[in-house]
Amino acid sequence: MLPGPPPSHSTSRTSAQRAIGQRVQVFPDLDLIHPANGNIFVTASAGVVWPGRGRRYCRTRLGHDCRWVALHGVAPVSTGVVQVTVTAFQNRFRQYAAILAAIRCGIDPLHSIIQRGKVVNMSRLLSSTFVLLSYGLPTFASAAFPCVNAVSSNDRSFMVLVERTAGEDGRVNTRESTNSHRVSLRVRPKETFTNVRGNSVSPATYWTDWATWSVVLDTNQMKNDLGCPLPSLPMMVSS
Amino acid sequence: MILLQTGPTFADDPAVLRIYRRRDHPGDPIRGVPDHGAFVRDIALADLWPVERTKAMTSWWSGAPEWFEGGKFEFSPDSRLLIVTTRWRNVIQINLETGSLTAR
């Protein structure tokens, strides 16, 4: 299972500060700082050192191949800052997914330190810390946006249902499903039950079983979201 | 229908809002031709945010606020305009039929 979003934190603690002094083995406090220059900085628990540079090949539980990840990471024990450089990606979503995949591939940095006797590179420590502090000052933060499968229109007379075809992993409508082939957004009007026997007096809102119109998205051509298999959610609908 | 981008967002992203509308000529229900709607326009972050704020947006991290956080989305009474208010209180009107933008 991929790690969830980092817990909400106040403005008083930077990512580096959160990392210092923690000793956790599987990156529960994973946080990603993603500058636009293509480098990704991973902050995690204290003592994190990636076990080497260059390409790593691994496969996640979900079957995502993360062999494109080039990890250039040496992190100081004192801060737990890891610099990860990622190359050869099609989009940012895959960058992010690859980083998560690499982290979930069983890399055990603490163990690697002991086994390989890595020496902390102090110059890299300083530069990494500087960059981290430069980018890692959250002003405010909150949980990731939830995945939704339906949304009503502004005047509540229409509803949009999100229908996803199964991806290669066979999953649909889950956070873990990151490769849905197609997403259809179907606009359905409200059912009014006029001139029918047994007219409903329920205060509930009913929706038709047919769509007046729809939008079909090709997820291969769109930027994907981190948390949801659909690129852009939620929707606002004006009727 | 407006799709709202969530998650990682950068100033050079082609769209943070993607607007579709129902076609003027609906699909052919007899022959089963669906009405897949019409794409109107992609709205980039630079179209909505102040220039200085866009330039300053050089990073994204997992705890970063969504680009629309602290702002507001409203529809005009006739549902022809989407009125976007950013967290810095600048207001942009988007014509949902044409995709044209007007700063207010």
Interface residues (C-beta under 8 A of the other chain):
Chain A: P5 P6 S8 H9 S15 L30 D31 L32 I33 H34 P35 A36 N37 R92 F93 Y96 Y135 G136 P138 T139 F140 A141 S142 A144 F145 N154 D155 V160 L185 V187 T212 W213 S214 V215 V216 K223 D225 L226 G227 C228 P231 S232 L233 P234 M235 M236 V237 S238 S239
Chain B: M1 I2 L3 L4 Q5 T6 G7 P8 F10 A11 D12 D13 R18 Y20 R22 R23 P26 G27 P34 D35 H36 G37 T58 S59 W60 W61 S62 G63 A64 P65 E66 E69 F73 F75 S79 L82 L96
